[in-house]
């Protein structure tokens, strides 16, 4: 099998860095970009912060009030509301730059993407390193942002590598170095291994990837289920055969809102989630799309997240179909819900064009 060369490009503290591009005086200050809630005051959470703020312990998802306590000695701290329209505009410019260097380009989100560059660099990792530096230079020159790039034979290792030397990093992991590179890292570094899995593995006496390789696939399957167990077994060995898939348009539409009060009451949550359905459907209809997957998202009062989604048998294009499935997901999510819900969201994905009804406005 041909050795692939895959880039994972990840922007450093993206929202805060975007704010620094339009207000350069922010670069020397702690900057926190916040999702303020409708409740007023400092109610809300940190979306992202720059590295100056992170040195004081500020993290994404942290309540704004907690962040202010941690930064109390920094009188020059700046707290800004999110400006998603501006960040999307910057992201689109960055993605357009990246596409020029890729054989295959896969959009992941506003601040990250995968590039397969195997043919472009003729399978040569040294040439790949030079190409990555060209991308970094072009992005810095044209939109004043820094990004970190991981290079390896697959998506999994490249994603880990892009985070290895942040900010403004460039990490190359050629095939013969994959094992040595991963072995030194902690288990949580593997994408998809969360707190619960890490805690259980720690209880079992495993903390590094090298240690975890001692476990056979049967033990992992028994402990975490076949799908997760097999994924962990392959991941710690740097095995990932998923190809970079051409994806350069928005892959989902979503809306999220902060509730007037934290609640687990079905009727209260239903009223709010139906309003979100209407807002999401307006966007779906405007863009002439059908959807095959629907989902709901809770941000709970302890700031943990909970999501449920459903794949439909056939693509849908009506508000009634969206509402019917969202109501079903809400009932399922609340069946064992003990923690109050603070924010609630609706999303549709697996989008496709409604044939025969496209017009020129869809392309702007």
Secondary structure, 3 states (H helix, E strand, C coil): CCCCCEEEEEECCHHHHHHHHHCHHHHHCCEEEEEECCCCCCCEEEEEECHHHHCCCCCCCCEHHHHHHHCCCCCCCEEEECCHHHHHHHHHHHHHHHHCCCCEEEEEECCEEEEECCCCCCCCHHHHHHHHHHHHHHHHHHHCCCEEEEEECCHHHHHHHHCCCCCCCEEECCHHHHHHHHHCCEHHHCCCCCHHHHHHHHHCCCCEHHHHCCCCHHHHHHHHCHHHHHHHHHHCCCCCCCCCCCECCCCEEEEEEEEEEEECCHHHHHHHHHHHHHHHHHHHHHCCEEEEEEEEEEEECCCCEEEEEEEEEEEECCHHHHHHHHHHHHHHHHCCCCCCEEEEEEEEEEEEECCCCCCHHHHC
